[in-house]
């Protein structure tokens, strides 16, 4: 083999050595970028999980307050209907759970060992998120039925409490995704 200028012959071993050097340098660059991408991803997860839980706390608290204040006379009280009582109960559970998780994050204390804490985070986020969407989906048909007859402050309050429960579900579902990611990347050995 010769080079294009026909000056010195190029040996096959020289070509293989140059290829190995380029491959090594290329993989070093790609492994460095992979490491920095992982750090950025882990930093994003570390910051996003408490933010999504805080949003869930806000939306759950709003759903609780709006539903409790939804008393407007005979036949227009939330506690006359099982569906609205369910929304209220789940909003209370969600508020307590996310307040506890927010307290644990802000206090920087470990109440369980790391592995148990991650399992509780993941399973708690999943359970409470499913309860939130279940409560919202049970109250939507009743509210729609009431809106067919007349649209008043009672149905508006019920609809806003339901929408806050749905927003709480979305934020807690995102938190469950982040908790699942942390759980899957943790070494249990």
C-alpha positions as CSV (number, residue, x, y, z in Angstrom):
1,X,0.0,0.0,0.0
2,X,1.2,3.5,-0.7
3,X,-0.1,6.9,0.1
4,X,-1.6,9.2,-2.6
5,X,1.6,11.2,-3.0
6,X,3.6,8.0,-3.8
7,X,6.3,9.1,-1.4
8,X,6.6,6.4,1.3
9,X,4.8,3.1,1.5
10,X,2.3,2.8,4.3
11,X,2.3,-0.4,6.3
12,X,-1.0,-2.2,7.2
13,X,0.1,-2.2,10.9
14,X,0.3,1.6,10.8
15,X,-3.2,1.9,9.5
16,X,-4.6,-0.5,12.2
17,X,-2.7,1.4,14.9
18,X,-4.1,4.8,13.7
19,X,-7.7,3.3,13.6
20,X,-7.3,1.9,17.1
21,X,-6.1,5.3,18.3
22,X,-9.1,7.1,16.7
23,X,-11.5,4.6,18.1
24,X,-10.1,4.9,21.6
25,X,-10.2,8.7,21.5
26,X,-13.7,8.6,20.1
27,X,-15.0,6.2,22.7
28,X,-13.3,8.3,25.4
29,X,-15.2,11.4,24.3
30,X,-18.5,9.5,24.0
31,X,-18.0,7.9,27.4
32,X,-17.3,11.4,28.9
33,X,-20.4,12.8,27.3
34,X,-22.4,9.8,28.6
35,X,-21.2,10.4,32.1
36,X,-22.1,14.1,32.0
37,X,-25.5,13.3,30.5
38,X,-26.1,10.9,33.4
39,X,-25.1,13.5,35.9
40,X,-27.5,16.0,34.3
41,X,-30.3,13.4,34.3
42,X,-29.7,12.5,38.0
43,X,-29.6,16.2,38.9
44,X,-32.9,16.8,37.1
45,X,-34.5,13.9,38.9
46,X,-33.2,15.1,42.2
47,X,-34.7,18.5,41.6
48,X,-37.9,17.5,39.9
49,X,-39.2,14.9,42.4
50,X,-39.7,17.4,45.3
51,X,-41.1,20.0,42.9
52,X,-43.8,17.6,41.6
53,X,-44.6,16.5,45.1
54,X,-44.9,20.1,46.2
55,X,-47.3,20.7,43.2
56,X,-49.3,17.7,44.3
57,X,-49.5,19.1,47.8
58,X,-50.8,22.4,46.5
59,X,-53.4,20.8,44.2
60,X,-54.5,18.3,46.9
61,X,-54.9,21.0,49.4
62,X,-56.9,23.1,47.0
63,X,-59.2,20.2,46.1
64,X,-59.7,19.6,49.9
65,X,-60.5,23.3,50.6
66,X,-62.8,23.7,47.6
67,X,-64.7,20.6,48.3
68,X,-65.1,21.3,52.1
69,X,-66.4,24.8,51.3
70,X,-68.9,23.4,48.8
71,X,-72.1,23.8,51.0
72,X,-74.8,25.9,49.4
73,X,-78.1,24.8,51.0
74,X,-80.4,21.8,50.8
75,X,-79.5,19.3,48.1
76,X,-76.4,21.4,47.3
77,X,-74.0,20.2,49.9
78,X,-71.0,18.0,49.1
79,X,-71.7,15.6,52.0
80,X,-75.1,14.7,50.5
81,X,-73.3,12.7,47.7
82,X,-70.9,9.7,48.2
83,X,-68.8,10.7,45.1
84,X,-67.9,14.0,46.6
85,X,-67.2,12.5,49.9
86,X,-64.8,10.2,48.2
87,X,-63.0,13.1,46.4
88,X,-62.7,14.8,49.8
89,X,-61.3,11.7,51.5
90,X,-58.7,11.1,48.8
91,X,-57.8,14.8,48.8
92,X,-57.1,14.5,52.5
93,X,-55.0,11.3,52.1
94,X,-53.1,12.9,49.2
95,X,-52.5,16.1,51.2
96,X,-51.2,14.2,54.2
97,X,-49.0,11.9,52.1
98,X,-47.4,14.7,50.1
99,X,-47.0,16.9,53.2
100,X,-45.1,14.0,54.8
101,X,-42.9,13.5,51.8
102,X,-42.2,17.2,51.5
103,X,-41.3,17.3,55.2
104,X,-39.0,14.3,54.8
105,X,-37.3,16.0,51.9
106,X,-36.9,19.4,53.6
107,X,-35.7,17.9,56.9
108,X,-33.1,15.8,55.1
109,X,-33.6,13.0,57.6
110,X,-33.8,9.4,56.8
111,X,-36.6,7.7,58.7
112,X,-36.0,4.4,57.0
113,X,-32.9,2.9,55.3
114,X,-32.3,4.1,51.8
115,X,-33.7,1.0,50.0
116,X,-36.9,1.0,52.1
117,X,-37.3,4.7,51.6
118,X,-37.1,4.4,47.8
119,X,-39.6,1.6,47.8
120,X,-42.0,3.5,50.0
121,X,-41.7,6.6,47.8
122,X,-42.4,4.6,44.6
123,X,-45.3,2.6,45.9
124,X,-46.8,5.5,47.9
125,X,-46.7,7.7,44.8
126,X,-48.3,5.0,42.7
127,X,-51.1,4.2,45.2
128,X,-52.0,7.8,46.0
129,X,-51.9,8.8,42.3
130,X,-54.3,5.9,41.4
131,X,-56.6,6.9,44.3
132,X,-56.7,10.5,43.0
133,X,-57.7,9.6,39.5
134,X,-60.2,7.1,40.8
135,X,-61.8,9.8,43.0
136,X,-61.9,12.3,40.1
137,X,-63.4,9.8,37.7
138,X,-66.1,8.8,40.1
139,X,-67.3,12.4,40.6
140,X,-67.2,13.6,37.0
141,X,-70.4,11.8,35.9
142,X,-72.4,13.2,38.9
143,X,-71.2,16.7,38.2
144,X,-72.0,16.4,34.5
145,X,-75.5,15.2,35.4
146,X,-76.0,18.2,37.6
147,X,-74.8,20.5,34.9
148,X,-77.4,19.3,32.5
149,X,-80.1,20.5,34.8
150,X,-78.6,23.8,35.8
151,X,-75.2,25.4,36.1
152,X,-74.7,27.0,39.5
153,X,-72.0,27.7,42.1
154,X,-72.4,24.2,43.5
155,X,-71.5,22.4,40.3
156,X,-68.8,25.0,39.5
157,X,-67.1,24.3,42.9
158,X,-67.4,20.6,42.5
159,X,-65.9,20.8,39.0
160,X,-63.0,22.9,40.2
161,X,-62.3,20.5,43.1
162,X,-62.3,17.6,40.6
163,X,-59.9,19.4,38.3
164,X,-57.6,20.1,41.2
165,X,-57.6,16.4,42.0
166,X,-56.8,15.6,38.3
167,X,-53.9,18.1,38.5
168,X,-52.7,16.5,41.7
169,X,-52.8,13.1,39.9
170,X,-50.7,14.4,37.0
171,X,-48.1,15.9,39.3
172,X,-47.9,12.8,41.5
173,X,-47.8,10.5,38.5
174,X,-44.7,12.4,37.3
175,X,-43.3,12.0,40.8
176,X,-43.9,8.3,40.6
177,X,-42.0,8.2,37.3
178,X,-39.0,9.9,39.0
179,X,-39.3,7.6,42.0
180,X,-39.3,4.6,39.6
181,X,-36.2,5.9,37.9
182,X,-34.4,6.4,41.2
183,X,-35.4,2.9,42.2
184,X,-34.3,1.3,39.0
185,X,-30.9,3.0,39.0
186,X,-30.1,2.2,42.7
187,X,-27.8,-0.7,43.3
188,X,-29.3,-3.2,45.8
189,X,-26.1,-5.2,46.2
